[in-house]
Amino acid sequence: MAQAGSSDDRPALDEALEERNRLWEELQRSRAAEADLEYWRGRASDIEASRWWRAGAPLRLAKRLVADPSMTLENIAFRLKERRRDR
């Protein structure tokens, strides 16, 4: 009968430790990615709420109209329909 901690258990222990370490690294990467995503979403929200962003809206619209008039007009029409539906 093998004793606890014998050399027969060593490969299984090493494999379990490697798996634990791999999962820990994966968890840390996932948490870091989520924190990064949360930061950039907040940053984008702050920018879009700023006066400068709202003041530049007509210029961005004009730029989109020049680049792709039909798609821009479709997007505007879609947003207007959504606003009417939400009222």
N, C-alpha and C positions, 0 to 999 in steps of 0.2 A: 504494500500500500504506500502511495506517495505521500510525503509530508507536505504540509502547507508551505508554500514558498520554494518548493523543490525545482530543480532545473526543468522538469517536465512542464511546469506552469509558465515558465519564462517566455516562450514565444507567444502564448495567448495574452499574457500581460503586456508585452511589448506592442502587440497588435492593437489591444484595447487602448493603450496610451497614445499610440499614433492616431487612432480614430478620434479619440477625445481632443487631441491637439488640433487635428484638422477641422473638426466641428467648431472648436473655439475660435480659430482663425476665421472661419466662414461667418460665424456670428458677429465677430468684431468688424469685419468688412461690411456686412449688411447694416449694422448699426451706424457705421461711419457714412455709408451711402445715404441712409435715411436722414441723418442729421444734415448732410450736405444738401440734399434735396429740399429739406425744410427751410434751410437758410436761404437758398436761391429763390424758392417760392415766395418767401417773405420779402426778399429784396425786390423781386419783380412786382409784388403787390404794392410796396412802398413807392416804387418808381411810377407805376400806373396811377397811383392816387395823387401824385404831385401836380402842382399847377403847371409846371413846364411840360409834362406829358400831355395834359389836357389841352394846353395851348398849341402844342404841335400836332394835334389830331388832324386839323385841316390839311396840313402839309403832307402828313403820311397818307391821307386819303387821296390827295392829288397825285402823289407818287404812284400809288397803286392804280389809280385810274389811267395814268399814262402807260404803265407797264402792262396791265391786263384789264381793259375797260369792261369787257363782258362779265368776267368773273367777279370783279369788284361790284358791279351793279347787282349781280345775282346775290352776293353776300349782303348788300345793303337791303335788298328786298326781303331776304330771308329774316334778317334781324327785325325789320319793321313788322313783319307778320308775327314773329314771336312776341314782340312787345304788345301788339294788339290782342293776341291770344292770352297773355298773362294778365291783362287788365281785369 
